[in-house]
Amino acid sequence: MAGRIRDEDVALVRERSPIADVVGEYLQLRSAGGGSLKGLCPFHDEKSPSFNVTPARGLYYCFGCGEGGDVIRFIQQIESLGFVEAVESLAQQAGIRLRYEQGGYTARNDQGQRQRLIEAHREAQRFYAEQLLSPAAQEGRRFLSERGFGRADAEHFGVGYAPGGWEALTGRLRDKGFSDQEIITAGLAGQGRRGAYDKFRNRLVWPVREVTGEIVGFGARKLDPADDGPKYLNTPETPIFKKGHLLYGLDLAKREISRERRAVVVEGYTDVMACHLAGVPTAVATCGTSFGEDHLKVLRRMLLGRSNQGGEVVFTFDGDAAGRKAAVRAFAEEHGFASETFVAVQPDGLDPCELRQQRGDAAVRDLVSDRKPLYEFMIRTVIEQYDLDTAEGRMAGLDAAAEIVASIRNEGVRKLYGVNLDHWLGIMDESFVQRRVAQHVAARRGRPTAAAGRRQAAPQAPPGAAETAPYDLRDPSLQRERQALKIAVQYPALAGEFDDLGAESFTVPQHRAVYELISGRGGVRAAGEPQQWVAGLCDAAPDEAQRTFLTRLAVEPIEVYGELDEHYAQEILGTIKIHSINRRVANLKSRLGRLDPVGQAAEYQQVFAELMAVEQQRRLMRERSGGAT
């Protein structure tokens, strides 16, 4: 790097990167009242939202796991970046040229690795898009046309063509100033004996984007049947391409997913295109891997509704044996989320792209609207494997299906499926079927599940919890201290007397440390614009624990009956001051009682005079506060 990014540029990045907009690219936020927003935390798995964002102060904080910070910290955590790379990423999006302490603006060779890799992908996509219009790409254009995609569709989805040469893209990137090592690290080239060579050759390519829209990889389909390579080829794992966390089309689908509270998971890139063009704009696809738990977490954050309940995830599968196996695999992966998961299967084995070609857009929409609950699909799939014309077959089917029904957590839903199971099997004895299901439920409770095994680990306390653990925060005096700190951090203009309290007014070391930090920044009287004030405090924090605690103070609601105004703030501060003086009076009296008035006369007189002065101060404060103690 050329040096440390200038503080004023970091501040400008914070100012021009509204935290609600940045966080909103990754999860669905809704109003929590009081100017705050909330959503499902992206840093731990939860079903009820405890992740709060306070736009006015530019901060986020999760009351579930304790993660918190500003917009830069969020990008660091969500993208696994260092501070400099996170600032550079936000600066790129905001159109800010960064300067470094040693002088000069950002040079290409000075940028973080992540930004360099993203720029390489951006240039690669431009190159591939240009090549799709070349004579050599005729077969690629025919492939798209035969599937109902025109030039405008290709441009919308960023489809391009990788030429057949070994160094077509590599040469272009070299000309743009990228080294072979950067091109290889990006996954755009492989390492051969003679140097770097293009990873994708004579293939249609689709750009894979993060939820923010940045291109981090490509998926490619071969065009030549004689090519002995795989039909589909994807970018390998790189510092920016993690296929277990990426969904093709999510950048285009995210807003509709949040609005409709439904995500449709298809199997291929052309299926995503077909669904979007047919009026199913919530379609996404995995990138060379099966749908997994991390994919589900990404979608769940966007599916949160006003009732705090997750929306629907709809899997589309071919109706053939392979498609059914994929559905079974999805059930195994999404077992904990199965009650909100659906399956859309085309019986004649057509995928969404083929369905649109042969039967039109309406057929694709109907495919999704005719979805079935995943539980129903799985139960029917299982019982179809048995000969239901025999008693033995019906009993075997019952035991196999009852195991699935027993996994349903909602007792009411479980009983309804028991009724359906009796009908589907033709047993005609509902009570017998329900008893069989109950036996499987009891058996499941008697053995640990994989999820239960994961839950056995003791939950981690939020950062900063260790400092407060010995103290009972239900203690009214500690609650007042916390209120005072929150007022000083969130509304410094109301906390005029805060600076006069003194660190000794706070009984908890963690509280005293925050007071001293605020004092070191010039006190609340030196506070300026709210976001800059809080950012300055967090930057000055000596360690991560105090920085996290400050973030929590800045986001946590201030409990107040009535209006939060200067009168309320001064009442809180005044009470803390009086209690501090009371403690000091008690300490001085105790010290005075241990002194010999004759043998320690000088010290006795000094302590006595100090006690009288403090008593006088207490009387004046009582008079001013109307007699409060």
C-alpha positions in Angstrom: 0.0 0.0 0.0 1.1 3.6 -0.5 0.3 4.3 3.1 -2.5 5.0 5.5 -5.7 6.3 4.1 -6.2 9.9 5.2 -8.7 10.4 8.0 -10.7 13.0 6.1 -11.2 10.5 3.3 -12.3 7.8 5.7 -14.8 10.2 7.1 -16.0 11.1 3.6 -16.6 7.4 2.8 -18.7 7.1 6.0 -20.7 10.2 5.1 -21.4 9.1 1.5 -22.2 5.5 2.4 -25.6 5.5 4.2 -25.6 2.5 6.4 -29.2 1.7 5.8 -28.6 1.5 2.0 -25.4 -0.6 2.4 -26.9 -3.0 4.9 -30.1 -3.1 2.9 -28.1 -4.7 0.0 -27.6 -7.7 2.2 -30.7 -8.1 4.3 -34.3 -7.0 4.5 -34.7 -4.1 7.0 -38.0 -2.8 8.4 -38.8 0.0 10.8 -38.3 -0.6 14.4 -39.6 2.8 15.6 -37.6 5.7 17.0 -35.7 6.1 13.7 -34.2 2.6 13.9 -34.4 -0.4 11.5 -34.2 -4.1 12.3 -33.7 -7.3 10.4 -32.3 -10.8 10.8 -28.6 -10.8 11.8 -26.3 -11.8 8.9 -23.6 -12.9 11.5 -25.6 -15.6 13.3 -28.6 -17.7 12.6 -31.8 -16.4 14.2 -35.6 -16.4 13.5 -36.5 -13.3 15.3 -34.7 -10.1 14.3 -32.3 -8.7 16.8 -30.0 -6.8 14.3 -30.6 -3.0 14.7 -29.5 -0.2 12.4 -29.5 3.4 13.4 -29.1 5.5 10.3 -28.8 8.9 12.2 -25.7 7.6 13.9 -24.5 5.4 11.1 -24.3 2.3 13.3 -25.5 -1.3 13.5 -25.7 -3.6 16.5 -27.0 -7.1 17.1 -28.5 -7.7 20.5 -28.3 -11.4 19.9 -24.6 -11.9 19.1 -23.1 -8.6 20.1 -21.6 -7.7 16.7 -21.7 -4.0 15.9 -20.0 -1.0 14.3 -20.2 1.5 11.5 -20.7 1.0 7.8 -17.0 0.2 7.3 -17.0 -2.4 10.0 -20.1 -4.0 8.5 -18.4 -4.4 5.1 -15.3 -5.8 6.9 -17.4 -8.4 8.6 -19.9 -9.3 5.8 -17.2 -9.5 3.1 -14.3 -10.8 5.3 -12.1 -7.8 4.4 -9.5 -5.8 6.1 -10.1 -2.1 7.0 -8.3 -0.7 4.0 -10.1 -3.0 1.5 -13.5 -2.3 3.1 -12.9 1.5 2.8 -11.7 1.1 -0.8 -14.8 -1.0 -1.7 -17.1 1.6 -0.3 -15.1 4.4 -1.9 -15.4 2.7 -5.3 -19.2 2.5 -4.9 -19.4 6.1 -3.8 -17.1 7.4 -6.5 -14.5 8.7 -4.1 -10.8 8.9 -4.9 -8.8 8.0 -1.9 -5.6 9.7 -0.8 -2.9 8.2 1.3 -0.7 9.7 4.0 2.5 9.4 1.9 0.7 11.5 -0.8 -1.0 10.9 -4.1 -4.3 9.4 -5.1 -5.1 5.7 -5.3 -2.9 4.1 -7.9 -3.8 0.7 -9.5 -0.8 -0.9 -7.9 -1.8 0.5 -4.5 -5.3 -0.9 -4.3 -6.3 -3.8 -2.1 -6.3 -7.3 -3.6 -10.1 -7.5 -3.5 -10.6 -4.3 -5.5 -8.0 -5.4 -8.0 -9.7 -8.8 -8.5 -13.1 -7.1 -8.9 -11.7 -4.7 -11.5 -10.2 -7.6 -13.4 -13.7 -9.2 -13.5 -15.3 -6.0 -14.5 -12.9 -5.7 -17.4 -13.4 -9.4 -18.3 -17.1 -8.9 -18.5 -16.7 -6.0 -20.9 -14.4 -8.1 -23.0 -16.8 -11.1 -23.1 -19.8 -8.9 -23.9 -17.9 -7.3 -26.8 -16.9 -10.8 -28.1 -20.5 -12.0 -28.1 -21.1 -9.6 -31.1 -18.1 -11.0 -33.0 -18.4 -13.4 -35.9 -16.7 -16.1 -33.8 -19.6 -16.0 -31.4 -22.2 -17.1 -34.0 -22.8 -20.4 -32.3 -23.2 -18.7 -29.0 -25.8 -16.3 -30.4 -27.6 -19.2 -32.0 -27.7 -21.0 -28.6 -29.3 -18.0 -27.0 -31.8 -17.4 -29.9 -32.9 -21.0 -29.8 -33.8 -20.6 -26.2 -35.8 -17.4 -26.8 -33.2 -14.9 -25.7 -32.4 -11.8 -27.8 -29.6 -9.3 -27.8 -31.3 -7.1 -25.2 -31.8 -10.1 -22.9 -28.1 -11.0 -23.2 -27.1 -7.4 -22.3 -29.5 -7.3 -19.4 -28.0 -10.4 -17.8 -24.5 -9.6 -18.9 -24.1 -12.8 -21.1 -20.9 -12.8 -23.1 -18.6 -15.1 -25.2 -15.2 -16.4 -24.3 -13.2 -16.8 -27.5 -11.4 -20.0 -28.4 -7.9 -18.7 -28.1 -5.6 -19.5 -25.2 -4.7 -15.9 -24.3 -7.5 -13.7 -25.6 -8.7 -12.5 -22.3 -5.3 -12.8 -20.6 -3.8 -10.5 -23.2 -6.6 -8.0 -22.8 -6.1 -7.9 -19.0 -2.3 -7.6 -19.4 -2.8 -4.6 -21.6 -5.0 -3.1 -18.9 -2.1 -3.4 -16.4 -3.0 -6.7 -14.6 -0.2 -9.1 -13.8 -0.4 -12.8 -14.6 -0.6 -13.6 -10.9 -3.6 -11.3 -10.5 -5.4 -12.9 -13.4 -4.7 -16.4 -12.1 -5.7 -15.4 -8.5 -9.0 -14.0 -9.9 -9.7 -17.4 -11.4 -9.8 -16.0 -14.9 -6.7 -17.9 -16.1 -4.9 -21.1 -15.2 -1.1 -21.5 -14.8 0.6 -23.4 -17.6 4.2 -24.3 -18.3 4.4 -21.2 -20.6 2.5 -18.9 -18.3 -1.1 -17.9 -17.8 -3.9 -19.2 -20.2 -7.6 -18.4 -20.4 -9.8 -20.4 -18.1 -12.8 -20.1 -20.3 -12.5 -20.8 -24.1 -15.2 -21.1 -26.7 -18.0 -20.8 -24.1 -20.9 -18.6 -23.3 -20.3 -16.9 -20.0 -22.6 -15.5 -17.4 -21.2 -13.0 -14.8 -21.8 -14.1 -11.2 -22.4 -11.0 -9.0 -22.5 -10.4 -5.3 -25.7 -9.0 -3.8 -24.2 -5.6 -4.2 -23.8 -6.1 -8.0 -20.0 -6.5 -8.1 -18.8 -9.3 -10.4 -16.8 -11.9 -8.6 -16.8 -14.8 -11.0 -18.3 -16.4 -14.1 -20.3 -19.5 -15.1 -19.6 -20.9 -18.6 -21.3 -23.4 -20.9 -19.5 -25.2 -23.7 -20.7 -24.7 -27.2 -18.7 -27.3 -29.1 -20.1 -30.9 -28.6 -16.6 -32.2 -29.4 -15.2 -30.3 -26.5 -14.3 -33.0 -23.9 -14.5 -30.5 -21.1 -17.4 -30.3 -18.6 -20.7 -28.9 -20.0 -20.6 -26.2 -17.3 -17.5 -24.7 -15.9 -17.4 -22.2 -13.1 -14.8 -19.9 -11.5 -12.8 -21.9 -8.9 -12.8 -20.8 -5.3 -10.9 -17.5 -5.1 -10.5 -14.8 -2.4 -13.7 -13.2 -3.7 -15.6 -16.2 -5.2 -17.1 -18.5 -2.6 -19.7 -20.5 -4.4 -21.3 -21.7 -1.2 -22.4 -18.2 -0.5 -23.3 -17.0 -4.0 -26.5 -17.2 -5.9 -26.7 -16.2 -9.6 -29.3 -13.6 -10.3 -29.6 -12.4 -6.7 -28.5 -8.9 -7.5 -31.4 -8.6 -9.9 -33.9 -10.5 -7.8 -33.2 -9.2 -4.3 -35.8 -6.4 -4.2 -38.6 -8.6 -5.6 -37.7 -11.4 -3.2 -38.0 -8.9 -0.3 -41.3 -7.5 -1.7 -42.9 -10.9 -2.5 -41.3 -12.7 0.4 -40.6 -15.6 -2.0 -37.4 -16.9 -3.6 -37.5 -19.4 -6.5 -34.4 -21.6 -6.7 -33.7 -23.0 -10.2 -30.9 -25.2 -11.5 -29.2 -23.2 -14.3 -28.3 -19.7 -15.6 -30.7 -20.0 -18.6 -33.5 -21.0 -16.1 -32.9 -17.8 -14.2 -33.2 -15.8 -17.4 -36.3 -17.6 -18.5 -38.0 -17.1 -15.1 -37.3 -13.4 -15.0 -38.4 -12.8 -18.5 -41.6 -14.9 -17.9 -42.6 -12.8 -14.9 -41.0 -14.7 -12.1 -38.3 -12.1 -11.1 -37.5 -13.8 -7.8 -35.5 -16.7 -9.5 -31.9 -17.4 -8.5 -29.5 -20.3 -9.1 -26.5 -21.8 -7.3 -23.1 -21.6 -9.0 -21.8 -25.1 -9.6 -22.8 -26.5 -6.2 -25.9 -27.8 -4.5 -28.1 -25.5 -2.5 -26.7 -25.4 1.1 -27.2 -23.9 4.5 -25.3 -20.7 3.7 -27.4 -20.1 0.6 -30.5 -20.4 2.8 -29.1 -17.9 5.3 -28.6 -15.4 2.5 -32.2 -15.8 1.3 -33.7 -15.8 4.8 -32.3 -12.4 5.5 -34.2 -11.1 2.5 -37.4 -13.0 3.2 -38.1 -11.4 6.6 -41.7 -10.0 6.7 -43.5 -7.7 9.0 -44.6 -10.6 11.2 -41.0 -11.7 11.7 -41.9 -14.9 9.9 -39.8 -16.2 7.0 -41.2 -16.3 3.5 -41.2 -19.1 1.0 -38.3 -20.8 -0.8 -39.5 -22.6 -3.9 -37.3 -25.2 -5.5 -37.9 -26.1 -9.1 -36.8 -29.6 -10.2 -37.1 -31.7 -13.3 -39.7 -34.4 -12.9 -37.2 -37.2 -13.8 -35.3 -39.3 -11.3 -32.4 -36.9 -11.1 -34.8 -34.1 -10.2 -36.4 -36.1 -7.5 -33.0 -36.9 -6.1 -32.3 -33.2 -6.0 -35.5 -32.6 -4.1 -34.5 -35.3 -1.6 -31.1 -33.6 -1.2 -32.8 -30.2 -0.7 -35.0 -31.7 2.0 -32.0 -33.1 3.8 -30.2 -29.7 3.6 -33.2 -27.5 4.5 -34.8 -29.8 7.1 -34.9 -27.0 9.8 -36.6 -24.7 7.3 -38.8 -27.3 5.5 -42.1 -25.9 6.8 -41.5 -22.8 4.7 -40.1 -24.6 1.7 -42.0 -25.6 -1.4 -41.3 -27.7 -4.5 -42.4 -27.0 -8.1 -42.0 -30.0 -10.4 -42.8 -30.2 -14.0 -43.9 -33.9 -14.5 -42.7 -34.2 -18.0 -39.1 -33.2 -17.0 -39.0 -29.8 -18.6 -36.8 -27.2 -16.9 -38.1 -23.5 -16.7 -36.1 -22.6 -19.8 -37.5 -25.4 -21.9 -41.0 -24.8 -20.4 -40.9 -21.2 -21.6 -39.7 -22.2 -25.1 -42.4 -24.9 -25.6 -45.4 -23.5 -23.7 -44.8 -19.8 -23.1 -44.4 -17.4 -20.2 -47.6 -18.3 -18.5 -46.5 -22.0 -18.1 -43.5 -20.8 -16.1 -45.6 -18.7 -13.8 -48.1 -21.6 -13.4 -45.2 -23.9 -12.5 -44.4 -21.7 -9.5 -47.9 -21.0 -8.5 -48.7 -24.7 -8.5 -45.9 -25.4 -6.0 -46.4 -28.1 -3.3 -45.1 -28.0 0.3 -41.8 -29.8 0.5 -43.2 -32.1 3.2 -46.0 -33.2 1.0 -43.7 -33.7 -1.9 -41.3 -35.8 0.2 -44.1 -37.9 1.7 -45.6 -38.7 -1.7 -42.2 -39.4 -3.2 -41.5 -41.9 -0.4 -44.8 -43.8 -0.5 -44.7 -44.1 -4.3 -41.8 -46.4 -3.9 -44.0 -49.1 -2.3 -46.7 -51.4 -3.6 -49.8 -49.9 -1.9 -51.9 -52.7 -3.3 -50.6 -55.0 -0.6 -50.9 -54.7 3.2 -47.1 -55.3 3.5 -46.4 -52.4 1.1 -48.8 -50.0 2.9 -47.2 -50.8 6.2 -43.7 -50.3 4.8 -44.8 -47.1 3.2 -46.4 -45.9 6.5 -43.2 -46.5 8.5 -41.1 -44.7 5.9 -43.4 -41.7 5.6 -44.2 -41.5 9.3 -40.5 -40.8 9.9 -40.9 -37.7 7.8 -44.1 -36.6 9.4 -42.6 -37.1 12.8 -39.9 -34.5 11.9 -42.5 -31.7 11.6 -42.1 -29.5 14.7 -45.6 -27.9 14.6 -47.9 -30.4 16.3 -51.0 -29.2 14.5 -49.4 -29.4 11.1 -48.0 -32.8 12.1 -51.5 -34.2 12.9 -52.9 -32.8 9.6 -50.2 -34.6 7.7 -51.1 -37.8 9.6 -54.7 -37.4 8.3 -53.4 -36.9 4.8 -51.0 -39.9 5.1 -53.9 -42.2 6.1 -55.7 -41.1 2.9 -52.7 -41.3 0.6 -51.9 -44.8 1.8 -55.5 -46.0 1.8 -55.2 -47.5 5.3 -58.5 -46.1 6.4 -57.6 -46.1 10.1 -56.6 -42.6 11.1 -56.0 -43.4 14.7 -53.6 -46.2 13.8 -51.6 -43.9 11.6 -51.5 -41.2 14.2 -50.2 -43.7 16.8 -47.5 -44.8 14.4 -46.4 -41.2 13.8 -46.4 -40.7 17.6 -44.1 -43.6 18.0 -41.6 -42.1 15.5 -41.9 -38.7 17.3 -41.0 -40.4 20.6 -38.1 -42.3 19.0 -36.7 -39.0 17.5 -36.8 -37.3 20.9 -34.8 -40.1 22.3 -31.9 -39.7 20.0 -29.8 -36.5 19.4 -30.1 -34.8 16.0 -27.3 -33.1 14.1 -28.9 -29.7 14.9 -29.1 -30.6 18.6 -25.5 -31.6 18.6 -24.6 -28.2 17.2 -26.7 -26.5 19.9 -24.9 -28.3 22.7 -22.0 -25.9 22.5 -22.3 -23.2 25.1 -23.5 -19.9 23.5 -20.9 -17.3 23.3 -21.5 -14.1 25.3 -21.6 -10.9 23.3 -18.4 -8.9 23.1 -18.0 -6.8 26.2 -20.2 -9.1 28.3 -17.3 -10.2 30.4 -16.8 -6.7 31.8 -20.3 -6.4 33.0 -20.9 -10.0 34.1 -20.1 -9.4 37.9 -22.6 -6.6 38.0 -26.4 -6.8 38.3 -27.7 -4.5 35.5 -31.1 -4.6 37.2 -29.6 -2.4 39.9 -31.4 1.0 39.4 -28.1 2.9 40.0 -26.4 0.9 37.3 -29.3 1.5 35.0 -29.0 5.2 35.6 -25.3 5.1 34.7 -26.2 3.3 31.5 -28.9 5.8 30.7 -26.5 8.7 31.2 -23.9 7.1 28.9 -26.5 6.5 26.2 -27.7 10.1 26.4 -24.1 11.4 26.2 -23.4 9.2 23.1 -26.7 9.6 21.3 -27.8 13.1 22.4 -24.8 15.0 23.6 -26.6 18.3 23.2 -28.9 17.3 26.0 -26.2 16.2 28.4 -24.6 19.5 29.3 -23.7 18.6 32.9 -22.3 15.2 31.9 -18.7 16.5 31.7 -18.9 17.7 35.3 -19.7 14.3 36.8 -16.2 12.9 37.0 -15.2 9.3 36.4 -15.7 8.5 40.1 -19.5 9.0 39.6 -19.6 5.7 37.7 -19.3 2.5 39.8 -18.7 0.0 36.9 -15.2 0.0 35.4 -16.6 -0.3 31.9 -18.8 2.7 32.5 -15.9 4.7 33.9 -13.8 3.8 30.8 -16.5 5.2 28.5 -16.7 8.4 30.6 -12.9 8.9 30.4 -13.0 8.2 26.7 -15.7 10.9 26.2 -13.7 13.3 28.4 -10.6 12.6 26.4 -12.5 13.7 23.2 -13.3 17.0 24.8 -16.5 16.0 26.5 -20.1 16.2 25.2 -19.6 20.0 24.8 -17.2 19.2 22.0 -19.7 16.9 20.1 -20.6 17.9 16.6 -22.7 16.1 14.0 -24.1 12.9 15.6 -22.6 10.4 13.1 -19.2 12.0 13.3 -19.4 12.2 17.1 -20.0 8.5 17.5 -17.5 7.5 14.8 -14.9 9.6 16.6 -15.6 7.9 19.9 -15.4 4.4 18.3 -12.2 5.3 16.5 -10.7 6.4 19.8 -11.7 3.2 21.7 -8.5 1.3 22.8 -9.8 -2.2 22.0 -12.6 -4.1 20.2 -14.5 -4.8 23.4 -14.9 -1.1 24.2 -15.7 -0.2 20.6 -18.5 -2.8 20.6 -19.8 -1.5 23.9 -19.9 2.0 22.6 -21.7 0.8 19.5 -24.3 -0.8 21.7 -24.7 2.4 23.7 -25.2 4.3 20.5 -27.9 1.9 19.2 -29.7 0.7 22.3 -33.0 2.5 22.9 -33.2 5.0 25.8 -36.0 3.9 28.2 -38.0 7.0 29.1 -41.5 7.6 30.1 -42.6 10.7 28.4 -40.4 12.9 26.3 -36.6 12.6 26.1 -35.6 16.2 26.6 -33.0 18.2 28.5 -35.0 18.1 31.7 -35.0 14.3 31.7 -31.3 14.2 30.9 -30.4 16.6 33.7 -32.6 14.7 36.1 -30.6 11.5 35.3 -27.3 13.2 35.5 -28.2 15.0 38.7 -29.3 11.8 40.4 -26.0 10.2 39.5 -24.1 13.1 40.9 -26.0 13.0 44.2 -25.4 9.3 44.6 -21.7 9.9 43.9 -21.6 12.6 46.5 -23.5 10.3 49.0 -20.8 7.6 48.4 -18.1 10.2 48.9 -19.7 11.4 52.2 -19.9 7.8 53.5 -16.3 7.2 52.6 -15.1 10.3 54.3 -17.1 9.6 57.4 -15.7 6.1 57.5 -12.2 7.4 57.1 -12.7 10.1 59.7 -13.9 7.4 62.2 -10.7 5.5 61.7 -8.5 8.6 62.5 -7.2 9.6 66.0 -8.3 13.3 66.5 -5.3 13.9 68.8 -2.5 11.7 67.4 -3.5 12.4 63.8 -4.8 15.9 64.2 -3.6 17.4 61.0 -5.0 14.6 58.8 -8.2 14.5 60.9 -8.7 18.3 60.3 -8.0 17.9 56.5 -10.6 15.0 56.2 -13.1 16.9 58.3 -12.8 20.0 56.2 -13.2 17.9 53.0 -16.3 16.3 54.6 -17.8 19.7 55.4 -17.2 20.9 51.9 -18.8 17.8 50.3 -21.8 18.1 52.8 -22.3 21.7 51.7 -22.2 20.6 48.0 -24.8 17.9 48.8 -27.1 20.4 50.5 -26.9 22.8 47.6 -27.7 20.0 45.1 -30.6 18.8 47.2 -32.0 22.3 47.3 -31.6 22.7 43.6 -33.3 19.3 42.9 -36.2 19.9 45.3 -35.0 17.7 48.1 -34.1 14.5 46.2 -31.5 12.2 47.8 
